[in-house]
Amino acid sequence: MPALSYTPIDGIVKKYEELRNGFKAGKLKSIEYRKYQLLQLAYMMKENEGRIAEALKEDLGRPEIESRFIDINPSVGDVLTTYNHVEKWTKPEGTAFDITWFLMKPTIYKEPKGTVLVICPFNYPFYLSIGPIASALAAGCTVMLKPSEATPASSALLEELIAKYLDSDLVTVVNGGIPETTKVLELRWDHILYTGSGRVGKIVAAAAAKHLTPVTLELGGKSPVFIDPACDLELTAQRLYWGKVLNAGQTCVAPDYVLVPRTFQATLVDALKKKHEQFYPDGPKTKDAYARLVNSTALNRLKGYLDNTKGKIVVGGEIDLEDRYLSPTIVSDVPFGDALLQEEIFGPILPIVPVENVDEALRYVNEHEHPLALYAFTQDPKYKEKILTNTQSGSIVFNEQVIQPATEGLPFGGIGASGSGYHTGKFGFDIFTHLRASIDSPGIVDRVLAFRFPPYTAKKLKASNSMGRKLPAKPKGPPSLANPTLAVLGKKQGILGLNKWFVFALAVALAVGLTRERGKTATWVGAIASFFGR
């Protein structure tokens, strides 16, 4: 693996200026050139899978199967999705037909925001770098990537490979710690995508505010799990425990704590114990069985939680500071207010919190910040509806764990303290894209909108008033909450139920289409305008 070297401070400015000049040069105005860079990015991942897995093993002790399933393969998938759709995504769009404005050809152009910054966390250093880079390139932006200094092998490899496969004036990497990140945040960006903790997210947002830079934040949080005693217990235990032990719990959408009816707690814990034995027949510390914590600081933080919990450790709890190892740990009988329920755990500790019923669980969740993910294991449609309609979260997942960010077509993002904005796939393209509104108004419009020009007269006021949209019938009172889907329908307007503006449009189309001589066209338009009070 290449050694990690921090980017000199003055080198950061040079890289930034090169990206700015790269954007101005206009290479990415070509969709074909965007696709070329995207394909280079895909081959960068594909041709270096072994080295990438090795770097992730060095940084996170992660088994290769996990690295390929949750980091490498999703990265390639994100790039290919973007590559296959970039031409469609970048096409200008018309608006829904509106009789008042259609002659002006209202259009939405998809334009790049400019030069953007992507700050990536340590837990998925490739997936959370490659996807955003692909989105930015597809949008036509140039990109500076700031990987985490906590994963030196991965960060150094990213810098080496990106320099080899992509144009340096389109994508570049800055490596470093707090001083380098501080310098990067002093610069003026056209968008910032930050993934990480809420504490640092506030710093990023404050720095961006100085330049009025738009920001997308993915911040994690304490993602709860609701357990219905009537769930499929085997499926629940297997998927729940996998979601927690994956990457040693260092996943932003990992299950953070479990809310289970008190009478069902022992049954659930027994099922989780069995899964622990099945997952690790030779123990989780054996080679290639289970990942490690990113560093000793993370391990000591988690040790503090275990030292102070009032719950009962029923599985795991073994620690090896030198190996950055904390075994998968289950803690039962965790009370509200416990040390394990204060901050996002971001590690392989699964607190089991007994509650009286689902209503108590809902009250607890709703008294706290909205989570990035919310999970429920149940086969009952009514239970699902109750959780769905009485909570807020970045995503809500039934009978599964942690794979929703990689699910094709879904947005990935939080709400409130768990983040703002969405990325992955088309949603990633959208955050780096400016929707530029446009109209192209022909002269004939002045026949229709002649009343807008002075001198103002009573006749013009009448014509202006006729532009107003008709309201539905005024409601006599609020609708019944027992039947909230009922709607109040307005009466149809105009000839045979057609709005008179639609009749006017048809008349204009006939006038223009059937009359080629300019004078005759003017006569048609004038006659029609007179008919409508102009």
C-alpha positions as CSV (number, residue, x, y, z in Angstrom):
1,M,0.0,0.0,0.0
2,P,1.2,3.5,-0.7
3,A,2.1,5.6,2.4
4,L,-0.3,8.4,3.3
5,S,1.2,11.8,2.9
6,Y,-0.7,15.0,3.8
7,T,-1.3,17.6,1.1
8,P,0.8,20.8,1.7
9,I,-1.5,23.7,2.6
10,D,-0.3,25.8,-0.4
11,G,-0.8,22.7,-2.5
12,I,-4.5,22.6,-1.5
13,V,-5.0,26.1,-3.1
14,K,-3.2,25.0,-6.2
15,K,-5.4,21.9,-6.6
16,Y,-8.5,24.1,-6.0
17,E,-7.5,26.6,-8.7
18,E,-6.8,23.7,-11.1
19,L,-10.3,22.4,-10.5
20,R,-11.8,25.9,-11.0
21,N,-9.9,26.3,-14.3
22,G,-10.9,22.8,-15.3
23,F,-14.5,23.7,-14.9
24,K,-14.1,26.9,-16.9
25,A,-12.3,25.0,-19.6
26,G,-15.6,23.2,-20.4
27,K,-14.5,19.6,-21.0
28,L,-17.5,18.4,-19.0
29,K,-20.0,20.3,-21.1
30,S,-19.6,17.2,-23.3
31,I,-21.8,14.4,-22.2
32,E,-19.5,12.0,-23.9
33,Y,-16.6,13.3,-21.9
34,R,-18.5,12.9,-18.7
35,K,-19.3,9.3,-19.7
36,Y,-15.6,8.7,-20.4
37,Q,-14.6,9.8,-17.0
38,L,-17.4,7.7,-15.4
39,L,-16.2,4.6,-17.2
40,Q,-12.6,5.4,-16.1
41,L,-13.9,5.5,-12.6
42,A,-15.7,2.2,-12.9
43,Y,-12.6,0.5,-14.3
44,M,-10.5,2.1,-11.5
45,M,-12.6,0.2,-9.0
46,K,-12.8,-3.0,-11.1
47,E,-9.1,-3.3,-12.0
48,N,-8.0,-2.7,-8.4
49,E,-10.5,-4.7,-6.4
50,G,-7.7,-6.7,-4.7
51,R,-5.7,-3.7,-3.7
52,I,-8.9,-2.0,-2.4
53,A,-9.9,-5.0,-0.3
54,E,-6.3,-5.1,1.0
55,A,-6.4,-1.5,2.0
56,L,-9.8,-2.0,3.8
57,K,-8.4,-5.0,5.6
58,E,-5.4,-2.9,6.8
59,D,-7.5,0.0,7.9
60,L,-10.6,-1.7,9.3
61,G,-9.6,-5.4,9.6
62,R,-12.6,-6.0,7.4
63,P,-13.2,-9.5,5.9
64,E,-13.0,-9.4,2.1
65,I,-16.6,-10.6,1.7
66,E,-17.8,-7.6,3.6
67,S,-15.6,-5.2,1.6
68,R,-16.8,-6.5,-1.7
69,F,-20.5,-6.6,-0.7
70,I,-20.8,-3.2,1.1
71,D,-18.0,-1.1,-0.4
72,I,-16.6,-2.3,-3.7
73,N,-19.6,-3.7,-5.5
74,P,-22.0,-0.9,-4.6
75,S,-19.4,1.6,-5.7
76,V,-19.2,0.0,-9.2
77,G,-23.0,-0.3,-9.3
78,D,-23.4,3.4,-8.5
79,V,-21.0,4.5,-11.2
80,L,-22.7,2.2,-13.8
81,T,-26.2,3.4,-12.9
82,T,-24.9,7.0,-13.4
83,Y,-23.1,6.1,-16.6
84,N,-26.2,4.4,-18.1
85,H,-28.5,7.3,-17.2
86,V,-26.5,10.5,-17.5
87,E,-27.8,11.3,-21.0
88,K,-31.4,11.1,-19.8
89,W,-30.7,12.9,-16.6
90,T,-29.1,15.9,-18.3
91,K,-31.8,16.4,-21.0
92,P,-33.8,19.7,-20.6
93,E,-37.3,19.1,-19.3
94,G,-40.5,20.9,-20.2
95,T,-43.1,21.7,-17.6
96,A,-46.6,20.3,-17.2
97,F,-48.9,21.8,-19.7
98,D,-50.5,25.0,-18.6
99,I,-52.6,27.0,-21.0
100,T,-51.4,30.3,-19.7
101,W,-47.7,29.7,-20.3
102,F,-47.3,26.9,-22.9
103,L,-46.6,29.4,-25.8
104,M,-43.5,30.6,-23.8
105,K,-42.0,27.1,-23.9
106,P,-41.1,26.9,-20.2
107,T,-38.0,24.7,-19.9
108,I,-35.8,23.4,-17.1
109,Y,-32.1,23.1,-18.1
110,K,-29.8,20.8,-16.0
111,E,-26.6,22.7,-15.4
112,P,-23.6,21.9,-13.2
113,K,-23.2,23.9,-10.0
114,G,-19.5,24.3,-10.5
115,T,-16.6,23.0,-8.3
116,V,-17.7,20.9,-5.4
117,L,-16.3,19.4,-2.2
118,V,-16.9,15.8,-1.0
119,I,-15.8,15.0,2.6
120,C,-15.8,11.3,3.1
121,P,-15.9,9.3,6.5
122,F,-13.7,6.4,7.5
123,N,-16.3,3.6,7.7
124,Y,-16.9,3.2,3.9
125,P,-14.1,5.1,2.3
126,F,-14.7,3.9,-1.2
127,Y,-18.5,3.7,-1.5
128,L,-19.0,7.1,0.1
129,S,-16.3,8.6,-2.2
130,I,-16.9,6.9,-5.5
131,G,-20.6,7.4,-5.7
132,P,-20.5,11.2,-5.0
133,I,-17.7,11.6,-7.5
134,A,-19.7,9.8,-10.1
135,S,-22.7,12.0,-9.4
136,A,-20.7,15.2,-9.6
137,L,-19.0,14.2,-12.8
138,A,-22.4,13.3,-14.3
139,A,-23.7,16.7,-13.4
140,G,-20.7,18.3,-15.1
141,C,-18.9,19.4,-11.9
142,T,-15.3,19.3,-10.9
143,V,-14.6,17.6,-7.6
144,M,-12.2,17.8,-4.6
145,L,-12.3,14.7,-2.4
146,K,-11.2,14.9,1.2
147,P,-11.0,11.3,2.6
148,S,-10.6,10.5,6.3
149,E,-7.2,10.5,7.8
150,A,-8.4,7.7,10.1
151,T,-8.1,5.2,7.2
152,P,-4.6,5.9,5.8
153,A,-4.2,2.9,3.5
154,S,-7.6,3.6,1.8
155,S,-7.0,7.4,1.6
156,A,-3.6,7.0,0.1
157,L,-4.8,4.5,-2.4
158,L,-7.7,6.7,-3.4
159,E,-5.3,9.5,-4.1
160,E,-3.0,7.3,-6.2
161,L,-5.8,5.7,-8.3
162,I,-7.8,8.9,-8.9
163,A,-4.6,10.6,-10.2
164,K,-4.0,7.6,-12.5
165,Y,-7.5,7.2,-13.9
166,L,-9.1,10.6,-13.9
167,D,-8.2,14.0,-15.2
168,S,-6.5,16.0,-12.5
169,D,-8.3,19.2,-13.4
170,L,-11.6,17.4,-13.0
171,V,-11.1,15.3,-9.8
172,T,-8.4,15.7,-7.2
173,V,-7.7,14.4,-3.7
174,V,-6.6,16.3,-0.6
175,N,-5.4,14.2,2.3
176,G,-4.7,15.4,5.8
177,G,-6.1,16.1,9.3
178,I,-7.7,19.1,11.0
179,P,-5.4,21.8,9.5
180,E,-5.9,20.6,5.9
181,T,-9.7,20.2,6.4
182,T,-9.9,23.7,7.9
183,K,-8.1,25.1,4.9
184,V,-10.3,23.3,2.5
185,L,-13.4,24.7,4.3
186,E,-12.1,28.2,4.0
187,L,-12.4,28.0,0.2
188,R,-15.5,28.9,-1.7
189,W,-17.3,25.9,-3.1
190,D,-20.5,25.6,-5.2
191,H,-21.7,22.6,-3.1
192,I,-20.4,20.6,-0.2
193,L,-21.4,17.0,0.5
194,Y,-20.3,15.9,4.0
195,T,-20.8,12.5,5.6
196,G,-19.9,12.0,9.2
197,S,-20.8,13.1,12.7
198,G,-23.3,15.8,13.7
199,R,-20.5,17.6,15.7
200,V,-18.3,18.0,12.6
201,G,-21.4,18.6,10.4
202,K,-22.1,21.8,12.4
203,I,-18.5,23.0,11.6
204,V,-19.0,22.2,7.9
205,A,-22.3,24.0,7.8
206,A,-20.9,27.0,9.6
207,A,-18.0,27.3,7.2
208,A,-20.3,26.9,4.2
209,A,-22.6,29.6,5.5
210,K,-19.8,32.2,5.2
211,H,-20.0,31.7,1.4
212,L,-23.7,30.9,1.2
213,T,-22.6,27.5,-0.1
214,P,-25.4,24.8,-0.3
215,V,-24.6,21.7,1.8
216,T,-25.8,18.1,1.9
217,L,-25.2,16.5,5.3
218,E,-25.5,12.8,6.1
219,L,-25.0,12.6,9.9
220,G,-26.2,9.3,11.2
221,G,-27.8,9.1,14.7
222,K,-29.4,6.5,17.0
223,S,-31.4,4.2,14.7
224,P,-34.0,2.2,16.7
225,V,-35.4,-1.2,16.0
226,F,-39.0,-2.1,16.9
227,I,-39.7,-5.8,17.6
228,D,-43.2,-7.2,17.2
229,P,-43.4,-10.4,19.3
230,A,-45.3,-12.0,16.4
231,C,-42.3,-11.4,14.0
232,D,-40.5,-14.2,12.2
233,L,-38.0,-14.8,15.0
234,E,-35.4,-16.7,12.9
235,L,-35.3,-14.0,10.2
236,T,-35.3,-11.2,12.8
237,A,-32.4,-12.5,14.8
238,Q,-30.3,-13.3,11.7
239,R,-30.7,-10.0,9.9
240,L,-30.7,-7.9,13.1
241,Y,-27.5,-9.4,14.4
242,W,-25.8,-9.1,10.9
243,G,-26.8,-5.5,10.7
244,K,-25.0,-4.8,14.0
245,V,-21.8,-6.8,13.5
246,L,-21.3,-5.8,9.9
247,N,-18.1,-3.7,9.7
248,A,-17.9,-4.0,13.5
249,G,-21.0,-1.8,13.8
250,Q,-19.3,1.1,12.1
251,T,-22.2,1.9,9.8
252,C,-24.2,5.0,9.9
253,V,-27.5,3.1,9.4
254,A,-26.6,0.3,11.8
255,P,-29.2,-0.7,14.3
256,D,-28.3,1.4,17.4
257,Y,-30.7,0.0,20.0
258,V,-33.6,-2.5,20.1
259,L,-37.1,-1.8,21.6
260,V,-38.8,-5.0,22.6
261,P,-41.8,-5.9,24.7
262,R,-40.5,-6.9,28.2
263,T,-42.2,-10.3,28.0
264,F,-40.4,-11.1,24.7
265,Q,-36.9,-9.9,25.6
266,A,-35.6,-13.3,26.8
267,T,-36.9,-15.0,23.6
268,L,-35.2,-12.4,21.4
269,V,-31.9,-12.6,23.4
270,D,-31.8,-16.4,23.1
271,A,-32.3,-16.2,19.4
272,L,-29.5,-13.6,19.0
273,K,-27.2,-15.8,21.1
274,K,-27.8,-18.7,18.7
275,K,-27.0,-16.4,15.8
276,H,-23.7,-15.3,17.4
277,E,-22.7,-19.0,17.7
278,Q,-23.7,-19.7,14.1
279,F,-21.9,-16.6,12.7
280,Y,-18.7,-17.3,14.7
281,P,-18.2,-21.0,15.3
282,D,-14.5,-20.5,16.0
283,G,-15.0,-17.1,17.7
284,P,-15.2,-13.6,16.2
285,K,-11.5,-13.0,16.8
286,T,-10.4,-15.6,14.3
287,K,-8.8,-14.4,11.0
288,D,-11.2,-13.0,8.4
289,A,-14.2,-13.5,10.7
290,Y,-15.0,-10.0,11.8
291,A,-13.8,-6.4,11.4
292,R,-11.9,-4.2,13.8
293,L,-12.5,-0.7,15.2
294,V,-10.8,2.0,13.2
295,N,-8.5,3.1,16.1
296,S,-7.9,3.0,19.8
297,T,-9.9,6.2,20.4
298,A,-13.0,4.6,19.0
299,L,-12.4,1.5,21.1
300,N,-11.8,3.4,24.3
301,R,-15.1,5.4,23.7
302,L,-17.0,2.1,23.4
303,K,-15.3,0.7,26.5
304,G,-16.5,3.7,28.4
305,Y,-20.1,2.9,27.4
306,L,-19.8,-0.7,28.6
307,D,-18.1,0.3,31.9
308,N,-21.0,2.7,32.7
309,T,-24.1,0.7,31.4
310,K,-26.6,-0.5,33.9
311,G,-27.6,-3.2,31.5
312,K,-26.4,-6.8,31.6
313,I,-23.8,-8.0,29.1
314,V,-25.1,-11.4,27.9
315,V,-22.8,-11.8,24.8
316,G,-19.3,-10.6,24.2
317,G,-17.7,-7.6,25.9
318,E,-14.1,-8.9,25.2
319,I,-11.6,-6.1,24.4
320,D,-8.1,-6.2,23.0
321,L,-6.7,-2.6,22.7
322,E,-3.7,-3.6,20.7
323,D,-5.8,-5.4,18.1
324,R,-8.5,-2.7,18.1
325,Y,-10.9,-5.5,18.9
326,L,-14.2,-5.4,20.7
327,S,-16.2,-8.6,20.3
328,P,-19.8,-8.4,19.1
329,T,-21.7,-7.5,22.3
330,I,-25.3,-7.8,23.4
331,V,-26.5,-5.9,26.5
332,S,-30.0,-6.8,27.8
333,D,-32.2,-4.9,30.3
334,V,-30.9,-1.5,29.3
335,P,-33.0,1.2,31.0
336,F,-34.0,4.5,29.5
337,G,-31.3,7.1,30.3
338,D,-28.5,4.5,30.2
339,A,-25.0,5.3,29.0
340,L,-25.6,3.2,25.9
341,L,-28.6,5.4,24.9
342,Q,-26.9,8.8,25.0
343,E,-24.8,9.0,21.8
344,E,-24.7,7.1,18.6
345,I,-22.8,3.9,19.4
346,F,-21.1,3.4,16.1
347,G,-19.7,0.0,17.2
348,P,-20.6,-3.6,17.8
349,I,-22.7,-3.1,20.9
350,L,-26.4,-3.9,20.7
351,P,-28.5,-2.6,23.6
352,I,-31.8,-4.4,24.2
353,V,-34.3,-2.0,25.8
354,P,-37.4,-3.6,27.3
355,V,-40.7,-1.7,27.0
356,E,-44.3,-2.4,28.0
357,N,-45.6,-2.2,24.5
358,V,-45.2,-0.5,21.1
359,D,-46.8,2.7,22.3
360,E,-44.1,3.2,25.0
361,A,-41.5,2.5,22.3
362,L,-43.0,5.1,20.0
363,R,-43.1,7.7,22.8
364,Y,-39.5,7.1,23.5
365,V,-38.4,7.4,19.9
366,N,-40.5,10.5,19.3
367,E,-39.0,12.3,22.3
368,H,-35.6,12.2,20.6
369,E,-34.0,13.4,17.4
370,H,-35.2,11.9,14.1
371,P,-32.9,8.9,13.2
372,L,-31.2,8.3,9.9
373,A,-32.8,4.9,9.8
374,L,-35.7,3.2,11.6
375,Y,-36.3,-0.5,11.6
376,A,-39.2,-2.8,12.5
377,F,-39.5,-6.5,12.4
378,T,-43.1,-7.6,11.9
379,Q,-45.4,-9.4,9.5
380,D,-48.4,-7.5,10.6
381,P,-49.6,-4.8,8.1
382,K,-51.3,-2.8,10.9
383,Y,-48.1,-2.8,13.0
384,K,-46.2,-1.5,10.0
385,E,-48.7,1.2,9.4
386,K,-48.6,2.3,13.0
387,I,-44.8,2.6,13.0
388,L,-44.8,4.4,9.5
389,T,-47.5,6.9,10.4
390,N,-46.3,7.8,13.9
391,T,-42.5,8.3,13.3
392,Q,-40.1,10.3,11.2
393,S,-36.7,9.1,10.0
394,G,-34.4,9.3,7.0
395,S,-35.5,5.8,5.9
396,I,-37.9,3.2,7.4
397,V,-37.1,-0.5,6.8
398,F,-39.2,-3.5,7.6
399,N,-37.7,-6.9,8.1
400,E,-34.2,-6.0,6.8
401,Q,-31.1,-4.2,7.9
402,V,-28.7,-1.6,6.5
403,I,-28.9,-2.4,2.8
404,Q,-31.4,0.4,1.9
405,P,-28.6,3.0,0.9
406,A,-27.5,0.6,-1.9
407,T,-31.1,-0.2,-3.0
408,E,-31.5,1.0,-6.6
409,G,-33.7,4.0,-7.0
410,L,-34.0,4.9,-3.4
411,P,-32.7,8.2,-1.9
412,F,-30.2,8.1,0.9
413,G,-30.4,10.9,3.4
414,G,-31.6,11.9,6.8
415,I,-34.0,14.4,8.4
416,G,-33.4,16.9,11.1
417,A,-30.4,16.1,13.2
418,S,-29.7,13.0,11.0
419,G,-29.0,15.1,8.0
420,S,-30.4,17.0,5.1
421,G,-30.5,16.3,1.4
422,Y,-30.2,13.1,-0.5
423,H,-27.7,11.3,-2.6
424,T,-27.0,8.0,-4.5
425,G,-28.1,7.5,-8.1
426,K,-30.3,10.2,-9.6
427,F,-30.6,11.9,-6.2
428,G,-26.8,12.4,-6.2
429,F,-26.9,13.9,-9.7
430,D,-29.6,16.2,-8.5
431,I,-27.7,17.7,-5.6
432,F,-24.8,18.8,-7.8
433,T,-27.2,20.1,-10.5
434,H,-28.6,23.6,-10.9
435,L,-32.1,23.6,-12.3
436,R,-32.1,26.6,-14.6
437,A,-35.5,28.0,-15.4
438,S,-36.1,29.3,-18.9
439,I,-38.9,30.7,-21.1
440,D,-38.8,31.8,-24.7
441,S,-41.7,34.0,-25.3
442,P,-42.9,34.7,-28.9
443,G,-44.4,38.0,-30.0
444,I,-47.9,36.5,-30.3
445,V,-48.0,36.3,-26.5
446,D,-48.4,40.1,-26.4
447,R,-51.8,39.6,-28.0
448,V,-52.8,37.3,-25.1
449,L,-51.2,39.4,-22.3
450,A,-51.7,42.8,-23.8
451,F,-53.4,44.0,-20.7
452,R,-50.1,44.0,-18.7
453,F,-48.8,47.1,-20.6
454,P,-49.9,50.7,-19.6
455,P,-52.0,52.7,-20.0
456,Y,-54.2,50.6,-17.7
457,T,-57.9,50.7,-18.4
458,A,-61.1,49.1,-17.0
459,K,-61.1,46.7,-20.0
460,K,-57.5,45.6,-19.3
461,L,-58.4,45.1,-15.6
462,K,-61.2,42.8,-16.7
463,A,-58.9,40.9,-18.9
464,S,-56.3,40.6,-16.1
465,N,-59.0,39.3,-13.7
466,S,-60.0,36.6,-16.2
467,M,-56.4,35.2,-15.9
468,G,-57.2,34.3,-12.3
469,R,-57.5,30.6,-11.5
470,K,-60.8,29.3,-10.3
471,L,-61.0,27.9,-6.8
472,P,-62.9,24.7,-5.8
473,A,-66.1,25.2,-3.9
474,K,-65.5,26.7,-0.5
475,P,-65.6,23.9,2.2
476,K,-68.4,24.1,4.7
477,G,-66.2,22.6,7.4
478,P,-63.3,20.3,8.0
479,P,-63.5,16.8,6.6
480,S,-64.2,13.7,8.7
481,L,-61.0,12.3,10.1
482,A,-62.6,8.9,9.8
483,N,-62.3,9.2,6.1
484,P,-59.3,11.5,5.3
485,T,-59.0,10.5,1.7
486,L,-62.2,12.4,0.6
487,A,-61.5,15.4,-1.5
488,V,-63.5,18.5,-2.4
489,L,-63.8,18.6,-6.2
490,G,-64.3,21.9,-8.0
491,K,-66.8,22.4,-10.8
492,K,-65.6,22.2,-14.3
493,Q,-65.3,25.5,-16.1
494,G,-66.0,26.6,-19.7
495,I,-67.5,25.1,-22.8
496,L,-68.3,21.4,-22.4
497,G,-66.3,21.3,-19.2
498,L,-63.2,22.9,-20.8
499,N,-61.4,25.9,-19.4
500,K,-61.9,28.8,-21.7
501,W,-58.1,29.3,-21.9
502,F,-57.9,25.8,-23.4
503,V,-60.5,26.8,-26.0
504,F,-58.4,29.9,-26.7
505,A,-55.2,27.9,-27.2
506,L,-56.9,25.6,-29.7
507,A,-58.2,28.6,-31.6
508,V,-54.7,30.2,-31.7
509,A,-53.2,26.9,-32.9
510,L,-55.7,26.7,-35.7
511,A,-55.1,30.3,-36.6
512,V,-51.3,29.9,-36.8
513,G,-51.4,26.4,-38.4
514,L,-54.0,27.1,-41.1
515,T,-53.3,30.7,-42.0
516,R,-49.8,31.3,-43.5
517,E,-50.3,35.0,-44.4
518,R,-49.2,37.3,-41.7
519,G,-52.1,39.7,-42.1
520,K,-54.7,37.0,-41.9
521,T,-53.0,35.5,-38.8
522,A,-53.2,38.9,-37.1
523,T,-56.9,39.2,-37.9
524,W,-57.5,35.7,-36.4
525,V,-55.6,36.6,-33.2
526,G,-57.3,39.9,-32.9
527,A,-60.7,38.4,-33.3
528,I,-60.0,35.7,-30.7
529,A,-58.5,38.2,-28.3
530,S,-61.6,40.4,-28.7
531,F,-63.8,37.4,-27.9
532,F,-62.1,37.0,-24.6
533,G,-62.5,40.7,-23.6
534,R,-59.2,42.0,-24.8
